[in-house]
Amino acid sequence: MTELLYSAVAPIAGVSVPMLAAVDATAETADAITSLTVSIDTVWVLLGSMLVFIMQAGFAMVESGFARTKNTANILMKNLLDFSVGSILFWAVGFGIMFGASHWGLVGSIDLFGLAGWNGEIPGTAFLVFQTMFSATSATIVSGAVAERTKFHAYLIYSVCIFGLIYPISGHWGWGGGWLSELGFHDFAGSAIVHSLGGWLAFAGACVVGPRLGKYRKGRTYAIPGHNLTLATLGVFLLWFGWFGFNPCSQLGASGESAQIISDVFMTTNIAAAGGGVAALLFAWFRYGKPSLSLSLNGVLAGLVGITAGCDLVSPAGALAIGVISGVVMILAVALFDHVLKIDDPVGAISVHGVCGTLGTILTGVFAMDGGALYGGGFSFLGIQILGAFTYLGWGLLTGFALFKAIDFTIGMRVDKRIEEEGLDVYEHGETAYN
């Protein structure tokens, strides 16, 4: 049939049959290459989604390890709830608000419910699954800061609000075509959009719910050690592993030029994590006289959070600098919140995610490189990064205090004294993690 078509058309067009056959073969080759490229990119995004999903196990291990035995099941349940409820809510509402058609650069519409109107190169479901993993992270960060004294049904309410409204609205500003992205704000994988937002929401939650019993007495701060640093260490390694999906997969592709970009992002991500861990170890050793494992673990996470915004723009040396700065600042922030402001954060979520997420977003404007020159023309780009960082800080505090105050005023945030003393596992869930 194809040969007959060539024979009929060729004399009219003034070309030979072999020439038309060559054109057809070239078109078929181009289509095959395009199809292969889309397939490679799709598989990479789905693989990255699986890596980010593993981070939920990492958060669960870190938070439970830094908490006491009597509250372990409660913390594990919250992490399970975050992802389960968040997956449904983000698909039904959050994805459309975040990536739907922009209204005044402030909020998207929900016309992408069911992925209607999606026009990306990879399948819309692949992009939705990947973004669902990110949304789960922001709410999970709050869990650690309010651990061991928060009512489970209060936690369920604020998780719904974060997944359905708070995260998607502000996410639209930077990633969904909103006003910050129009200004040139750069947050490759979410130092501000995901981590600092979660960290400042955690700050608001910790302030409203108050410190754990026995944490602060007569003006002094007393340590309440976690029950299992082995679990916490395993959790950090899982998070470090998962971050190789969190950052590189934000490129949304692995073919063509994307291969070099994701390779560079792998490098900067790993260097920053290592730099944060070593810096925290040495600084804690110098400051407290001992190389603290718990602070070193959080140093790794601080480096990872710090590099997430600019992992595609900085050199390995710049990534190391961001990691080192984040690791040191994290320890200073822990001391500030714990000893000066008397804000009880059992896992250091505010310092790691809030402070270092904001810091890393700003440092992107300092260390970002493009062909050996400062990206974006120097100060103007740095100014945009500062604006974006403090926008997410302000949004997190504003919405966080409003949400947690409302919950506390209506149903109450905190469990009764007896429940807190004896443990949330039995009273909230009717079971314990260790029998």
C-alpha positions in Angstrom: 0.0 0.0 0.0 2.8 2.4 0.9 4.6 1.6 -2.4 1.4 2.4 -4.4 1.0 5.7 -2.6 4.6 6.6 -3.4 4.1 5.7 -7.1 0.9 7.9 -7.3 2.3 10.9 -5.4 5.9 11.0 -6.7 5.2 12.2 -10.3 3.0 15.0 -9.1 5.5 16.2 -6.5 8.4 15.9 -8.8 10.4 13.6 -6.5 11.5 10.0 -6.8 10.1 7.1 -4.9 13.4 6.4 -3.1 13.4 10.0 -1.9 9.9 9.7 -0.4 10.9 6.4 1.2 13.9 8.1 2.9 11.7 10.9 4.2 9.3 8.4 5.6 12.1 6.4 7.2 13.5 9.6 8.8 10.1 10.5 10.3 9.7 7.0 11.7 13.1 7.2 13.2 12.3 10.6 14.8 9.1 9.2 16.2 10.9 6.2 17.6 13.5 8.4 19.3 10.8 10.6 20.8 8.9 7.6 22.1 12.1 6.2 23.6 13.0 9.5 25.2 9.6 9.8 26.8 9.8 6.2 28.1 13.2 6.8 29.6 12.1 10.0 31.3 8.9 8.4 32.6 10.7 5.5 34.1 13.2 7.8 35.7 10.4 9.9 37.3 8.6 6.8 38.6 11.9 5.4 40.0 12.6 8.8 41.6 9.1 8.6 43.1 9.9 5.3 44.7 13.1 6.7 46.2 11.2 9.6 47.7 8.6 7.2 49.0 11.4 5.4 50.9 11.9 8.7 52.7 8.6 8.2 54.5 10.2 5.1 56.2 13.2 7.3 57.0 11.1 10.0 58.7 9.3 7.3 60.7 12.6 5.8 61.9 14.2 9.1 62.8 11.1 10.5 64.6 10.4 7.2 66.5 14.1 6.8 67.4 14.4 10.3 68.9 11.2 9.8 70.9 10.5 7.6 73.9 9.4 4.0 73.8 5.9 4.7 75.1 5.1 6.9 72.1 6.6 4.9 69.3 3.4 3.4 67.8 1.8 6.8 67.9 4.6 8.3 65.8 4.6 5.4 63.3 0.8 5.8 63.0 1.2 9.5 62.1 3.7 8.7 59.4 1.4 6.1 57.9 -1.5 8.5 58.1 0.4 11.3 56.4 1.1 9.4 53.3 -2.3 7.6 53.1 -4.5 10.6 53.6 -2.1 12.9 51.7 -2.2 10.7 48.6 -5.9 10.9 48.4 -6.2 14.6 49.2 -3.4 15.7 46.9 -4.9 13.8 44.0 -8.4 15.1 44.6 -7.7 18.7 45.5 -4.1 19.7 46.1 -2.6 18.9 42.6 -5.1 21.1 40.8 -4.6 24.0 43.3 -0.8 23.7 42.9 -0.5 23.1 39.1 -3.9 24.2 37.7 -4.4 27.4 35.6 -3.1 30.3 37.6 -5.4 33.0 39.0 -3.5 36.2 39.5 -0.3 34.2 40.2 -1.7 33.3 43.6 -3.5 30.0 43.3 -4.3 27.4 40.7 -7.7 26.1 39.9 -8.8 22.5 40.4 -9.3 21.9 36.7 -6.5 19.4 36.7 -8.6 17.1 38.9 -8.2 13.7 37.2 -5.3 15.3 35.2 -7.6 17.0 32.7 -5.6 19.4 30.6 -2.2 18.0 31.4 0.2 18.7 28.5 3.6 17.7 29.8 5.9 15.3 27.9 5.7 12.5 30.5 2.3 11.0 31.5 0.4 13.2 33.9 -0.1 10.3 36.3 3.7 10.0 36.6 4.1 13.7 37.5 1.2 13.5 39.9 2.7 10.5 41.7 6.0 12.3 42.0 4.5 15.4 43.4 2.4 13.4 45.8 5.6 12.2 47.4 6.8 15.8 47.9 3.5 16.8 49.5 3.7 14.0 52.1 7.1 15.3 53.2 5.9 18.8 54.2 3.3 17.4 56.7 5.5 14.7 58.0 8.1 17.3 59.2 5.5 18.7 61.6 5.0 15.3 63.2 8.4 15.3 64.8 8.2 18.7 66.4 4.9 18.1 68.1 5.6 14.5 69.0 4.7 12.8 72.4 2.0 15.2 73.5 -0.4 15.8 70.6 -3.9 14.3 70.2 -4.2 12.0 67.2 -7.4 13.4 65.9 -5.9 16.9 66.1 -3.0 15.7 64.0 -5.4 14.3 61.4 -7.2 17.6 61.1 -4.1 19.7 60.5 -2.6 17.1 58.1 -5.8 17.5 56.0 -5.4 21.3 56.0 -1.7 21.1 55.0 -2.2 18.6 52.2 -5.4 20.2 50.8 -4.6 23.9 51.1 -1.5 25.3 52.8 1.1 23.4 50.8 -0.6 23.4 47.4 -1.3 27.2 47.5 2.2 28.2 48.3 3.6 25.5 46.1 1.8 27.2 43.2 3.7 30.4 43.7 7.1 28.7 43.1 6.4 25.6 41.0 2.9 26.1 39.5 3.5 29.2 37.4 2.7 31.6 40.2 4.1 35.1 41.1 7.4 33.9 42.6 8.3 31.8 39.5 7.5 34.8 37.3 10.1 36.8 39.3 12.8 34.1 38.7 12.7 32.5 42.1 14.7 29.2 42.0 14.0 26.3 44.3 14.9 23.2 42.3 13.6 20.5 44.6 12.0 22.3 47.6 14.4 23.8 50.2 11.8 26.5 50.8 8.6 25.2 49.1 8.7 21.8 50.9 11.2 21.9 53.8 11.1 25.4 55.2 7.3 25.5 54.9 7.1 22.3 56.9 9.7 23.5 59.4 7.9 26.8 60.1 4.6 25.0 60.4 6.3 22.8 62.9 7.5 25.9 64.8 4.0 27.1 65.1 2.7 23.7 66.2 5.4 23.3 68.8 4.6 26.8 70.2 0.9 26.2 70.4 1.0 22.7 71.9 3.8 23.6 74.4 6.8 21.6 75.7 6.7 18.1 77.0 6.2 17.6 80.7 9.6 17.8 82.5 11.4 19.5 79.6 11.7 22.9 81.3 11.8 23.3 85.1 12.7 26.4 87.1 14.3 28.1 84.1 16.5 25.1 83.2 16.4 22.8 80.2 16.5 19.1 80.7 17.3 16.6 78.0 14.7 13.9 77.2 16.7 11.3 75.3 15.2 9.3 72.5 14.9 5.5 73.0 16.7 4.2 70.0 19.6 5.9 68.1 20.0 2.8 66.0 16.5 3.4 64.5 17.4 7.1 64.1 20.6 6.3 62.3 18.9 3.9 60.0 16.3 6.6 59.3 18.9 9.1 58.3 20.6 6.6 55.9 17.1 6.0 54.4 16.5 9.7 54.0 20.0 10.2 52.5 19.3 7.4 50.0 15.8 8.7 49.2 17.2 12.2 48.6 18.9 10.8 45.4 15.4 10.7 44.1 14.2 13.9 45.8 16.7 16.1 44.1 17.9 14.5 40.8 14.4 13.4 39.8 13.1 17.0 40.1 14.7 17.4 36.6 11.7 15.2 35.4 13.9 13.4 32.9 17.0 11.4 32.3 17.5 11.6 28.6 19.6 13.9 26.5 21.0 16.9 28.4 19.1 15.8 31.5 21.6 13.0 32.0 24.4 15.4 32.8 22.1 17.5 35.0 21.0 14.7 37.2 24.6 13.4 37.5 25.7 16.8 38.7 22.8 16.9 41.1 23.7 13.5 42.5 27.2 14.8 43.2 26.1 18.1 44.8 23.5 16.4 46.9 25.9 13.8 48.3 28.7 16.3 49.0 26.4 18.7 50.9 25.1 15.8 53.0 28.6 14.6 53.9 29.7 18.2 54.6 26.8 18.8 56.9 27.4 15.6 58.8 31.2 16.3 59.3 30.7 19.9 60.1 28.0 19.1 62.8 30.3 16.4 64.2 33.3 18.7 64.6 31.3 21.7 65.8 29.4 19.6 68.4 32.8 18.1 69.5 34.2 21.6 69.9 31.2 23.1 71.6 30.1 20.3 73.9 33.3 18.2 74.3 31.8 15.1 72.6 31.2 14.1 69.0 27.4 13.7 69.3 25.8 11.1 67.1 22.3 12.7 67.3 23.6 16.1 66.2 25.8 14.5 63.5 22.7 12.8 62.1 20.8 16.0 62.0 23.8 17.6 60.4 23.5 15.3 57.5 19.8 16.2 57.1 20.7 19.9 57.4 23.1 19.6 54.5 20.5 17.8 52.4 17.8 20.3 53.2 20.2 23.2 52.5 21.4 22.0 49.1 17.9 21.1 47.8 17.1 24.5 46.4 20.3 25.0 44.3 21.6 21.5 43.7 21.4 22.0 40.0 23.2 25.4 40.0 26.1 25.1 42.4 29.5 23.4 41.9 30.6 20.6 44.2 32.7 23.1 46.2 29.7 25.3 46.5 27.6 22.3 47.7 30.2 21.5 50.3 30.1 25.1 51.6 26.3 25.0 51.8 26.5 21.7 53.6 29.1 22.9 56.1 27.2 26.1 56.8 23.9 24.3 57.3 25.4 21.8 59.6 26.9 24.4 61.9 23.9 26.7 61.8 21.6 23.8 62.6 23.4 23.2 66.0 23.2 26.9 66.8 19.5 26.9 66.0 18.9 23.8 68.2 20.6 25.7 71.1 18.5 28.8 70.4 15.2 27.1 70.3 15.9 24.7 73.2 17.7 26.8 75.7 16.8 30.4 74.9 13.3 30.4 73.4 12.3 27.2 75.3 10.5 25.7 72.3 10.5 21.9 72.6 11.3 20.1 69.4 12.1 16.4 70.1 13.7 15.7 66.7 15.1 19.1 65.7 12.7 19.5 62.8 12.5 23.3 63.1 16.2 23.7 63.0 16.9 21.2 60.2 14.0 22.0 57.9 12.8 25.5 58.8 16.1 27.2 59.5 18.3 25.3 57.0 15.6 25.3 54.3 15.4 29.1 54.5 19.2 29.3 54.7 19.8 27.0 51.7 17.4 28.9 49.6 19.3 32.1 50.3 22.7 30.5 49.8 21.6 29.4 46.4 21.8 33.1 45.4 25.4 33.2 46.8 26.9 30.0 45.4 24.9 29.4 42.2 27.2 29.2 39.1 26.5 29.4 35.4 29.5 29.0 33.2 31.7 30.3 36.0 29.7 33.4 36.6 27.1 34.2 39.2 23.7 33.0 38.0 21.1 35.6 37.4 23.4 38.6 37.5 24.5 38.5 41.1 22.6 40.6 43.6 19.3 40.7 41.8 19.1 36.9 41.9 20.1 36.8 45.5 17.4 39.4 46.3 14.8 37.2 44.6 16.0 34.2 46.6 15.8 36.2 49.9 12.3 37.3 49.0 11.2 33.8 48.2 12.8 32.3 51.4 11.0 34.8 53.6 7.8 34.4 51.7 7.6 30.8 52.7 8.8 31.5 56.2 6.0 34.0 56.6 3.4 31.8 55.0 4.3 28.9 57.2 4.1 31.0 60.4 0.9 32.8 59.5 -1.1 29.7 58.4 0.5 27.5 61.1 -0.4 29.7 64.0 -3.9 30.3 62.6 -4.5 26.6 62.0 -3.0 25.3 65.3 -4.7 28.1 67.4 -8.0 27.2 65.8 -7.6 23.5 66.6 -6.4 24.2 70.1 -9.4 26.5 70.7 -12.0 24.0 69.5 -10.9 20.4 70.2 -7.6 21.0 71.9 -4.1 20.1 70.6 -2.7 18.4 73.7 -3.5 15.2 75.4 -4.2 15.0 79.1 -1.4 15.0 81.6 -2.0 11.3 82.6 -1.9 10.2 79.0 1.3 12.1 78.3 2.9 10.6 81.4 1.9 7.0 80.6 2.3 7.2 76.9 0.2 7.9 73.8 0.5 4.4 72.4 -2.0 2.6 74.7 -4.4 5.5 75.2 -4.5 6.7 71.6 -4.2 3.4 69.8 -4.7 0.6 72.2 -1.4 -1.0 71.5 2.3 -0.6 72.0 5.3 -0.9 69.7 7.2 -3.0 72.2 5.5 -5.8 74.1 
